[in-house]
C-alpha cells in the first residue's frame, strides 16, 4: 500500500481521504504481556474513528512478516469482518488453517464460539480491512490461552480465565 496525496489534516471533517494519511493508532494493543508482544508486528489505522463513526469500527491493518492479528479469540456480541487487500495471510479458526489471498474476505458472527486469528507466515506484508461493531458489554474468549476480556464504556478489562486480573 502506498500513501497518496494530498494529506488530510483534520480527517473527521472530511468526507473522503487517503487511508494511509490516517496516523497509526497511538496504542497498538490493549493486551497485557505476554500477549502484547505477540502483536508487535501489527499496525492499525483506525479509519472509522477518523470519520467519527460510532456504530462500527473500520481499521486498515498491516501485518509484517511473522506477525499475528491477535490471540485466537471469539466474541459474545461483536460481529467481525476482514477483507484482504494485499498479501497472503493464514486464517486460523476452529476448523483449522485456511490460506487467504487478495480479494478474499471472512466473517465471524457474534456468539458463534468459532475462534479466529490471522497470521502472516510469508516474507511480504499483509494489508487488510477489519470491520467490527461496537456492541456494549462485549466479551471475548481465547480458547488457546489463559485470557479473557470484557469491553465496556470504561475500556478493556483483561483477566485470567478464573477471573483474576492481569
Beta strands, then each sheet from edge to edge (+ up, - down):
strand 1: 42-46
strand 2: 56-63
strand 3: 74-75
strand 4: 80-86
strand 5: 90-93
strand 6: 96-99
strand 7: 105-108
strand 8: 117-119
strand 9: 126-133
strand 10: 138-141
strand 11: 148-152
strand 12: 155-159
sheet 1: 1+ 2- 9+ 4- 7+
sheet 2: 3+ 10- 11+ 12-
sheet 3: 6+ 5- 8+
end
